Amino acid sequence: MGTVPSTPRWSSARPVDTAEYLIGTFVGEKSFPLTSDFWQKLLELPLSLQWPSHRVRQACELFAQNNYYTRHLAKILIHLGQCLQECISTSGVPSTVYTKAVNAVYISSVFLKYLIENAKSENIEELHLSLDESEVIQNNFPADQNIENFVMHGVLSFIGTLDVNPETHLLHHELLNFMLIVMSTQLLSGPSPGPKDVNPFIDAAMAQESSLVGLVVRRLLINYINRPRIPLNDVSYSIFSEGSQPGVLQRVGSAAANFVLLPFNYLVSSGGEGPRSPLADSSLQVLLILIHYRKCILVDESIADRKSGGATSDSLSKENTYFSENPYCKALENARDIEFDRVDIEGNAHSGPLVRLPFASLFDTLGMFLADETAILLLYSLVHGNSDFLEYVLVRTDLDTLLMPILETLYNASRRTSNQIYMLLIILLILSQDSSFNASIHKLILPSVPWYKERLLHQTSLGSLMVIILIRTVKYNLSKLRDVYLHTNCLATLANMAPHAHRLSAYASQRLVSLFDMLSRKYNKLAELMDDKMHIDKANSPEGDSIAEDVSTELHIYTDFLRIVLEILNAILTYALPRNPEVVYAIMHRQEVFQPFKNHPRFNELLENIYTVLDFFNSRMDAQGMNGGWSVEKVLQVIIINCRSWRGEGMKMFTQLRFTYEQESHPEEFFIPYVWQLVLSRCGFSFNASTINLFPVDQPIEKQNVDSEEELNKPQNGELIAELVQ
């Protein structure tokens, strides 16, 4: 493959020759000690030439062969940590130190990525993150610290302590890319974290002090909020690709072999959503990976030894393991508003350093970018895990900032992934658990809803729109996805909202009654199918038992759905009838849909209340004796007048339905693969699909708009659970 020139020509060589010599030496067979001036020269190179990707692969292959002997990966990581220490400790970072740090993190990233995605051993031994005993250790590298801890401490310290400005922007961005690469070892493991998983760098990140963890979480969120753009003076640096140019790092290799580094397109922004901030996107991706990581630990090492012969790794992880605490998740859950802290009122000091964030800016930023799934996942993580942020959201008077993009995304469900739909429905369910939220959404009037195409919606309350969209989602699910969990969550949210309904619009009221009609049609089809199956001679049809059982299960499910819809209507009529004449009108207009279920044992008690209301208002209509016929306006006027005299006599009081969201016992089996699917579709570089074990790869990972019925996007473990609390 060629040889490296034995004598470098530092003084007379052109820059390209110097780069070829140094990079060729770096990937070659000769090992340079940590103290060699070779590293100084390598890291001070002005890497400004782009080379073809096939030569990059050649360089990576040669590096992988020789790294066991040279330990050059470990050494460049140590130099990276030292450069970062110098950047942090030096005020007004000298350009040479900054250049060295950028080069070190970039070169490290290229070769680390290749080694990780081509790892053949379970322990990723190809990294060789250790030095020979004979290696002379420099003073600023602690002898008792391993290399991954040393470099991750430097990376996280730089991200957490140095502000993003035109001088530091590039290094901040490259360090975030570095983190995405070193944490990609998760892709090599299965969807259920086990005690044998090897993630050295992310484990090192988890081992940092809580004060540093808090600084990192805050910085990542501040980056997401502030969305810093690429400084103009950085455009000259060649890692920024423009147009169709091949991308990022430049030309490297030996004089003879012409090796090059892989051209990652780090800064390719996703189209269709206007200009983006690569730093903000990378910050959010890194944060999501960190907060959802789970380190699986054996309760007793001897258990694994005794059971290793017969037990699967899955059974070991479930029975004899536990997850260590995730400090990043804890820091996010304990984050407080920079403008207000509950400690100020209650006097209960919080243990450990607090992450203080501008909740107002975070709220507004999320509202602007909820079209992106990563923003949805961050919002979910906040409203589910951080009670202070949830409380902040609930007291905002402009809830449409968040709800309108959520409802618009649900409106366009056919163009979204099923995971995206699930996460949004869970968020709505969590919000609907609060009675003040359910009341306030009916007070906020929307002048128009331009994205709703079926009809013009003028002066519609946010609550009415939410009812319309949830019912539309049920209808879409019934025809396309046919997923029980999606139905459950839509109906659970509607049930939570029902007692607080206020002046529900005519269209929303009609859709509510149509929902019962739609589900009843499905129920009737299943009941007929069940009757047909009962006549099958099961002795002559081995499949008969199985088919009948499936139909019976589905019939039971739709019985529950119909009952919940009747509960929703009952809650409105029992607790909010005088404020909802349009609901009364809709029930009267379509009263025939309830007749077939009047004597049904599961529905009759709930239908008694509906018929009590119908009898009351029908009698008032009969008393009017309109000879000229009834118009919609006249009927509605009679209803409005008689709503004032309605006292609820004869109505049976039922316990209000209240649904709450709870995660399953192993949500990580859903969230970790989901986060990495989102990251790989957005981060700008690809990963060897054949080595991914974290989730099934049936298609290109970069494809974002996946058909909602495909198994890749179907919730697995950890999907939403709506628990009925009586």
Protein Blocks (a to p, Z undefined) as FASTA:
>chain_A
ZZadfbdcfklpcfklmmmmmmmmmmmmbdcdfklmklmmmmmpccfbdcdfklmmmmmm
mmmmmmmmnommmmmmmmmmmmmmmmmmpghiafklmmmmmmmmmmmmmmmmmmmmmcfb
fnlmmnopacdfklccdfklcfkbcfklmmmmmmmmmmmmmccdfklmmmmmmmmmmmmm
mmmmmmmpcfbdcfkbccfklmmmmmpcfklmmmmmmmmmmmmmnopacdfklmmpmkbc
ghjbgbjnopeddfklopadddddfklccehiapadfklmmmmmmmmmmmmpccdddfbl
klmmmmmmmmcfklmmmmmgccdddfklmmmmmpccfkbcfklmnopacedjdddddfkl
mmmmmmmmmmpmklmmmmmmmmmmmmklmmmmmmpcblmlmmmmmmmmmmmmmmpcfklm
mmmmmmmmmmmmpmklmmmmmmpccfbafklmkbccehiafklmmmmmmmmmmmmmmmmn
opaklmmmmmmmmmmmmmmgghiafklmmmmmmmmmmmmmmmmmmmmmmmmmmmpcfklm
mklmmmmmmmmmmmmmmmmmmmmmmmmmmmmmmmmmmmmmmlmmmmmmmmmmmmmmmmgm
klmmmmmmmmmmmmmmmmmmmmnopanopafklmmmmmmmmmmmpgoioiacdddddddd
dddfblmlmmmmmmmmmmmmmnopacdfklpckbccfbdfklmbdcfkbmklgccehiac
ddddZZ
